[in-house]
């Protein structure tokens, strides 16, 4: 190659593409294995983990109310 940056298909990049950067690597997210009865924090409120709904959501109990929340939003309490 003559030093020109090319696209994966071999075409030469357009002027607007020449100074583009590769996307950064996202840090790995560590999944906490929650169990029923675990203390959790959600939106600065303390609660109790009840059960999984699916891979992304869970039921938690705060002040005798049950909320369906995203598991990624939970922290250890």
Secondary structure as GFF3:
##gff-version 3
##sequence-region A 1 77
A	DSSP	three_ten_helix	15	17	.	.	.	ID=ss1
A	DSSP	beta_strand	39	42	.	.	.	ID=ss2
A	DSSP	beta_strand	45	52	.	.	.	ID=ss3
A	DSSP	beta_strand	57	62	.	.	.	ID=ss4
A	DSSP	beta_strand	65	70	.	.	.	ID=ss5
A	DSSP	three_ten_helix	71	73	.	.	.	ID=ss6
A	DSSP	beta_strand	75	76	.	.	.	ID=ss7
###
